[in-house]
């Protein structure tokens, strides 16, 4: 199972990449909860680069992937 830190740490500063529920082996419902927590964390290592993609599951829309930009805090 991939961890978000593994995915983020492979990227260079300024790189744009996708983090998906599938890559983390999560259901879209779980992934959406995780994304909402990430957005509250100031030191997550990335910023949203685009509108999150949503999947419709049983009539409900859930975030299933996000496009982000890697941000490395200055030392």
C-alpha distances in whole Angstrom, upper triangle without the diagonal:
4,7,10,12,10,11,14,15,15,18,22,24,25,22,22,18,16,13,12,11,10,8,6,7,10,13,16,18,15,14,18,18,15,17,21,20,19,22,24,22,25,23,19,20,20,23,23,24,25,25,22,22,22,22,24,23,26,28,26,24,21,19,17,16,18,20,20,22,21,23,24,27,30,31
4,7,8,7,7,11,12,12,14,18,20,21,19,18,15,13,10,11,10,10,7,5,8,10,14,16,18,15,13,17,17,14,15,19,18,16,19,22,20,22,20,16,16,17,19,20,21,22,23,20,20,21,21,24,23,27,28,26,24,20,18,15,14,16,17,17,18,17,20,21,23,26,27
4,5,5,7,9,10,11,14,17,19,20,18,17,15,13,10,11,11,12,9,6,10,11,15,16,17,14,12,15,15,12,13,16,15,13,17,18,16,18,16,13,13,14,17,18,20,21,22,19,20,21,21,24,24,27,29,26,24,20,17,16,14,15,16,15,17,15,17,18,20,24,24
4,5,5,6,8,10,11,15,16,17,15,14,12,11,8,10,10,12,9,7,11,12,15,15,17,14,11,14,14,10,11,14,13,10,13,15,14,15,13,10,10,11,13,14,16,18,19,16,17,19,20,23,23,27,28,25,22,18,16,14,12,12,13,12,13,12,14,15,17,21,22
4,5,5,6,9,10,13,14,16,15,15,13,13,11,13,14,15,12,11,14,15,19,19,20,17,15,17,17,13,13,16,14,12,15,16,13,15,12,9,9,10,14,15,18,20,21,19,21,22,24,27,27,31,31,28,26,22,19,18,16,15,15,13,14,11,13,13,15,18,19
4,6,5,6,9,13,15,16,15,15,13,13,11,13,14,15,11,10,14,16,19,20,22,19,16,19,19,16,16,19,18,15,18,20,17,18,15,12,11,13,16,17,19,21,23,20,21,23,24,28,28,31,33,30,27,23,20,18,16,16,16,14,15,12,15,15,17,20,21
4,6,6,7,11,13,14,12,12,9,9,8,10,12,13,9,10,13,15,18,18,20,18,15,17,18,15,14,18,17,14,17,19,17,18,15,12,11,11,14,15,16,18,19,17,18,20,22,25,26,29,30,28,25,21,18,16,13,13,12,11,12,10,13,14,17,20,21
4,5,6,9,10,11,10,10,9,10,9,12,14,16,12,12,16,17,20,19,21,19,16,18,18,15,14,17,16,13,15,17,15,15,12,9,7,8,11,13,14,16,18,17,19,21,23,26,27,31,31,28,25,22,18,17,14,12,12,9,9,7,9,10,13,16,18
4,5,8,10,12,11,12,12,13,12,16,18,18,15,15,18,20,23,23,25,22,19,21,22,18,17,20,19,15,18,19,16,16,13,11,8,10,14,16,17,20,22,21,22,25,27,30,31,34,35,32,29,26,22,21,18,16,15,13,12,9,10,10,13,15,16
4,7,10,12,10,12,10,12,12,15,18,18,14,15,18,20,23,23,26,23,20,23,23,20,19,22,21,18,20,22,20,19,16,14,11,12,15,17,17,20,23,21,22,25,27,30,31,35,35,33,30,26,23,21,18,17,15,13,12,10,12,12,15,18,19
4,7,8,6,8,8,11,12,15,18,19,15,16,20,21,24,23,26,24,21,22,23,20,19,22,21,17,19,21,19,18,16,13,10,10,13,15,14,17,20,19,21,24,26,30,31,35,35,32,29,26,22,20,17,15,13,11,9,7,9,10,14,16,18
4,6,5,9,10,14,15,19,22,22,19,20,24,25,28,27,29,27,24,25,26,23,21,24,23,19,20,22,20,19,16,14,11,11,13,15,15,18,21,21,23,26,29,32,34,38,38,35,31,28,25,23,20,17,15,12,9,7,8,8,12,14,16
4,6,9,11,14,16,20,23,24,21,22,25,26,29,27,29,27,24,25,26,22,20,22,22,18,18,21,18,16,14,13,9,9,11,14,13,17,20,21,23,26,29,33,34,38,38,35,31,28,24,24,20,17,14,11,8,5,5,6,9,11,13
4,6,10,13,15,19,22,23,21,22,25,26,28,26,28,27,23,24,25,22,20,22,22,18,18,20,19,17,15,14,10,9,10,12,10,14,18,18,21,24,27,31,33,36,36,33,29,27,23,22,19,16,12,9,6,5,6,8,11,13,16
4,6,10,13,16,20,20,18,19,23,24,26,24,27,25,22,22,24,21,19,21,22,18,18,21,19,18,17,15,11,9,11,12,10,13,17,17,19,22,25,29,30,34,34,31,28,25,21,20,16,14,10,8,5,5,8,10,14,16,19
4,7,10,13,17,18,16,18,21,21,23,21,24,23,19,20,22,19,17,19,20,17,17,20,19,18,17,15,12,9,9,9,7,10,13,14,15,19,21,25,27,31,30,28,24,22,18,17,13,10,7,6,4,6,10,13,16,18,21
4,7,10,14,14,12,14,17,18,20,18,21,20,16,17,20,17,15,18,19,16,16,20,19,19,17,14,12,10,11,10,9,10,13,12,13,17,19,23,24,28,28,26,22,19,16,14,10,8,6,6,6,8,12,14,18,21,23
4,6,10,11,9,11,14,15,16,15,17,17,13,14,17,15,12,16,17,14,15,19,18,19,18,15,13,11,11,10,10,10,12,10,10,13,15,19,21,24,25,22,19,16,12,10,7,6,4,6,9,10,14,17,20,23,26
4,7,9,7,8,11,11,13,12,15,13,10,12,14,11,10,13,14,12,13,17,16,18,17,13,13,11,12,10,11,12,13,10,11,13,14,18,19,23,23,21,17,14,11,9,6,5,6,8,10,11,15,17,20,23,26
4,5,5,7,8,9,10,9,12,11,8,10,13,11,10,14,15,13,15,18,18,20,19,16,16,14,15,13,14,13,13,10,9,11,11,15,16,19,20,18,15,12,9,6,4,6,9,11,14,15,18,21,23,27,29
4,6,5,6,5,6,6,9,8,5,8,11,10,10,13,14,14,16,18,19,21,21,17,18,16,17,15,17,16,15,12,11,11,11,14,13,17,18,16,14,10,8,5,6,9,12,14,17,18,21,23,26,29,31
4,5,5,6,8,8,12,11,9,12,14,13,14,17,18,17,19,22,22,24,24,20,20,19,20,18,19,18,18,14,13,13,12,15,15,18,20,18,16,13,11,8,8,11,14,16,19,20,23,25,28,31,33
4,5,8,10,11,14,13,10,14,16,13,14,17,18,16,19,22,21,23,21,18,18,17,18,17,18,18,18,15,14,15,15,18,18,22,23,21,19,16,13,10,9,11,13,14,17,17,20,22,25,28,30
4,5,9,10,13,10,8,12,13,11,12,15,15,14,17,19,19,21,20,16,17,16,18,17,19,19,19,16,15,16,16,19,18,21,23,21,19,15,13,10,10,12,14,15,18,18,20,22,24,28,29
4,7,9,12,10,9,13,14,12,14,17,17,17,20,22,22,24,23,20,21,20,21,20,22,22,21,18,16,16,15,18,16,19,22,20,18,15,14,11,12,14,17,18,21,21,24,26,28,32,33
4,6,8,6,6,10,11,10,12,14,15,15,18,20,20,23,22,19,20,20,21,19,21,21,20,16,15,14,13,15,14,17,19,17,15,12,11,9,11,14,17,18,21,22,24,26,28,32,33
4,5,5,6,9,10,11,12,14,16,16,18,21,21,24,24,21,23,22,22,20,22,21,19,15,14,12,11,12,10,13,15,13,12,9,10,8,11,14,18,19,23,24,26,28,30,34,36
4,5,5,6,9,10,10,12,14,15,16,19,20,23,23,20,22,20,20,17,19,18,16,12,10,8,8,9,9,12,13,10,9,6,6,5,8,11,15,17,21,22,25,27,29,33,35
4,5,5,7,9,10,11,13,15,16,18,19,23,23,20,23,21,21,19,21,20,17,14,13,10,10,10,9,11,13,10,9,6,7,8,11,14,18,19,23,24,26,28,30,34,36
4,6,5,6,9,10,11,13,15,16,17,21,21,18,20,19,20,18,21,20,18,15,14,13,13,14,13,15,16,13,12,9,9,9,12,14,17,18,22,22,24,26,28,31,33
4,5,5,6,9,10,10,12,15,15,18,19,15,17,16,16,15,17,17,15,11,12,11,11,14,13,16,17,14,12,8,7,6,8,10,14,15,18,19,21,23,25,29,31
4,5,5,6,9,10,11,13,15,18,19,16,18,16,16,14,16,15,13,10,10,9,10,12,13,15,15,12,10,6,5,7,9,10,13,15,18,19,21,24,25,29,31
4,6,5,6,9,10,11,13,16,18,15,18,17,17,15,19,18,16,13,14,13,14,15,15,17,18,14,13,9,9,10,12,13,16,17,20,21,22,24,25,29,30
4,5,5,6,9,10,11,14,15,12,15,14,14,14,17,17,16,13,14,14,15,18,17,20,21,17,15,11,10,11,11,11,14,14,17,18,19,21,22,25,27
4,5,5,6,9,10,13,14,11,13,12,11,10,13,13,12,10,12,12,14,17,17,20,20,17,14,11,8,9,9,8,11,11,14,15,16,19,20,24,26
4,5,5,7,9,12,14,12,15,13,12,11,15,15,13,11,14,13,16,18,18,21,20,16,14,11,10,12,12,11,14,14,16,17,18,20,21,25,27
4,5,5,7,10,12,10,13,13,13,13,17,17,16,14,17,17,19,21,21,24,23,20,18,14,13,15,14,13,16,15,17,17,17,19,19,23,25
4,5,5,8,9,7,10,9,9,10,14,15,15,13,16,17,19,22,22,25,25,21,19,15,13,14,13,11,13,12,13,13,14,16,16,20,22
4,5,7,10,8,11,9,8,8,12,13,13,12,15,16,19,22,23,25,25,21,18,15,13,15,14,11,13,11,13,14,14,16,16,20,22
4,6,9,9,12,12,11,12,16,17,16,15,19,19,22,24,25,28,27,23,21,18,16,18,17,15,17,15,16,16,15,17,16,20,22
4,6,6,9,10,10,12,16,18,18,17,20,21,24,26,27,30,29,26,23,20,18,19,18,16,17,14,15,14,13,14,13,17,19
4,6,8,9,9,12,15,18,19,18,22,23,26,29,30,33,32,28,26,23,20,21,20,17,17,14,14,13,11,12,10,14,16
4,6,8,10,13,16,19,20,19,23,24,27,30,31,34,34,30,27,24,21,22,20,17,17,14,13,11,9,9,8,12,13
4,6,8,11,14,16,18,17,20,21,24,27,28,31,31,27,24,21,18,18,16,14,14,11,11,9,9,9,10,14,15
4,7,11,13,16,18,17,20,22,25,28,29,33,33,29,26,23,19,19,17,14,13,10,9,6,5,6,8,11,13
4,7,9,12,14,14,17,19,22,26,27,31,30,27,24,20,17,17,14,11,10,6,5,4,5,8,10,13,16
4,6,9,11,12,15,18,21,24,26,29,29,25,22,19,16,16,13,10,9,5,5,7,7,10,12,15,18
4,6,8,8,11,14,18,21,23,26,25,22,19,16,13,14,11,7,6,4,6,9,10,14,16,19,22
4,7,9,12,15,18,22,24,28,26,24,20,18,14,15,12,8,5,5,6,9,11,15,17,20,23
4,6,9,12,16,19,22,25,23,21,17,16,12,13,10,7,6,7,9,13,15,19,21,23,27
4,6,9,13,16,19,22,20,17,14,13,10,11,10,7,8,10,12,16,18,21,23,26,29
4,6,10,13,16,19,18,15,11,9,6,8,6,5,7,9,13,16,18,21,23,27,30
4,7,10,13,16,15,13,10,8,6,6,5,6,8,12,15,18,21,24,26,30,33
4,7,9,13,12,9,6,5,4,5,7,9,12,15,19,21,24,27,29,33,35
4,6,10,10,8,5,5,6,6,9,12,15,18,22,24,27,30,32,36,38
4,6,6,5,4,6,9,9,13,15,18,21,25,28,30,33,35,39,42
4,5,5,6,7,10,10,14,17,21,23,27,29,32,35,37,40,43
4,6,8,10,14,14,18,21,24,27,31,33,35,38,40,44,46
4,7,10,13,15,18,20,24,26,30,33,35,38,40,43,46
4,7,10,12,15,18,21,24,27,30,32,35,36,40,42
4,7,9,12,14,17,20,24,26,28,31,33,37,39
4,6,9,11,15,17,21,23,25,28,30,34,36
4,6,8,11,13,17,19,22,25,26,30,33
4,7,11,13,17,19,22,25,27,30,33
4,7,10,13,15,18,21,24,27,30
4,6,10,12,15,18,21,24,27
4,7,10,13,16,19,22,25
4,7,9,13,15,18,21
4,6,10,13,15,19
4,7,10,13,16
4,6,9,12
4,6,9
4,6
4
